[in-house]
Amino acid sequence: LALTVYVPLFLTRPGRVGADTKTYLYLDPSRLLSRATSMWDPSIGLGTVTHQNIGFLWPIGPYYWLAETLGVPDWIAQRFWTGSILFLAGLGVRFMLRTMGQEGPHVTAATFCYALTPYVLTLSARLSVILLPYAGLPWLLGLTVLALRRRRWREPALFALVVASIGSVNATALLLVGLAPVLWIAHEVVVTREIRFRDAAKVVGRIGLLTTLCSLWWLAGLWAQGGYGINILKYTETAETVATASLSLEVLRGLGYWFFYGEDRFGPWIAPSSTYMRRVELLVLSFVLPALGLVGLSVARFRERVFFAALLVMGLLLAVGPHPWSSPPPAGAALKALLESEYGLAMRSLPRATPLVALALAVFVGALIASLTANAPRLARPLTAGAVVLAVLGL
């Protein structure tokens, strides 16, 4: 997995730095970190309350500061940062499935399918820091599984540390992936009935308390910016703009985020977008794994099947949102009403729920392989290798 995610990045435009997240991360990370410690920035205009800057105190700011201190070239630091997000996402799937008791080559297939989802293209070129919730999603699920099973403070504490590391810059993406652990707890209490409501409530209390304490530093920044900063929602993309591109078929293949399809007279905002829409072979290939995942949903039988099916449906409903904006279906109409409210507009980037879909489909691809090879274990490795090749070619 490490070779698959790191090597292509280092071979892509060596020596060139992408315009990713914040320019000062590469020009002067020390200055960025010093200014991020305060919500008031006197160096802009006559002074202003900053937007999101406090979130760069961890983890992306210290990472680039350390890279500069060690003399690592900016382009190498950037490629390693992006590769590490993909690598940790895949490693998280392996951790999650093993906590659920799954072993075997099919776990490797699910690992590659999630780590190499085209979803990473929608943000890695400009806003890679918002990919952190995608990378943290399987870790949060795995830690929730362990927290319910062991009922101690260690797993909730680790959960809180993961949240503090993945959600400090964008609360919307964090909240959307955070629905998965909530769904898992409901699954264990209501569907399998292996956890009593009282015991689940204790785990939720531990997770909630520790997560809040670990995240107070950036939550305070959100409060200050929301109460005293510029109303940034008035000057960025609208809910209608976001909903225009969120087709269900696009979401199934990991895309559907409006920024991915933007272009101007200089060309596409994200270079691969035209390739994914115009090259027939890649268009077809990008649907193969989602199709196999849906087949796996239909034929595979395993303990967590109901949970991942619910995760897939929930992710699709949220990511597609109120599309089509002019006449959404009933569920979409409810989301549209929410997004048109004063506070609901902050959740307009609903396609950031796509990692829920990508994770569920990746697990179902693995489940399909496990089902097909239950009576023919010799086929497990060849089928897994085939899934890995499809994932690599699809990205």
HELIX and SHEET records of a PDB file:
HELIX    1   1 ALA A    2  LEU A   11  1                                  10    
HELIX    2   2 TYR A   24  LEU A   27  1                                   4    
HELIX    3   3 PRO A   29  ALA A   36  1                                   8    
HELIX    4   4 ASN A   53  LEU A   57  5                                   5    
HELIX    5   5 ILE A   60  THR A   69  1                                  10    
HELIX    6   6 ASP A   74  THR A   99  1                                  26    
HELIX    7   7 PRO A  105  ALA A  115  1                                  11    
HELIX    8   8 PRO A  118  VAL A  120  5                                   3    
HELIX    9   9 LEU A  121  SER A  124  1                                   4    
HELIX   10  10 SER A  128  LEU A  131  5                                   4    
HELIX   11  11 LEU A  132  ARG A  150  1                                  19    
HELIX   12  12 ARG A  154  ILE A  166  1                                  13    
HELIX   13  13 ALA A  171  VAL A  177  1                                   7    
HELIX   14  14 LEU A  179  ALA A  186  1                                   8    
HELIX   15  15 HIS A  187  VAL A  191  3                                   5    
HELIX   16  16 PHE A  197  TYR A  228  1                                  32    
HELIX   17  17 ILE A  232  TYR A  235  5                                   4    
HELIX   18  18 ALA A  239  THR A  244  1                                   6    
HELIX   19  19 SER A  248  LEU A  252  1                                   5    
HELIX   20  20 TRP A  258  TYR A  261  5                                   4    
HELIX   21  21 PRO A  272  ARG A  278  1                                   7    
HELIX   22  22 VAL A  280  VAL A  299  1                                  20    
HELIX   23  23 ARG A  305  VAL A  320  1                                  16    
HELIX   24  24 PRO A  330  LEU A  339  1                                  10    
HELIX   25  25 GLY A  344  MET A  347  5                                   4    
HELIX   26  26 LEU A  350  ALA A  353  5                                   4    
HELIX   27  27 THR A  354  LEU A  372  1                                  19    
HELIX   28  28 PRO A  377  LEU A  379  5                                   3    
HELIX   29  29 ALA A  380  GLY A  394  1                                  15    
SHEET    1   A 2 TRP A  40  ASP A  41  0                                        
SHEET    2   A 2 THR A  48  VAL A  49 -1                                        
SHEET    1   B 2 GLU A 263  ASP A 264  0                                        
SHEET    2   B 2 GLY A 267  PRO A 268 -1                                        
END                                                                             
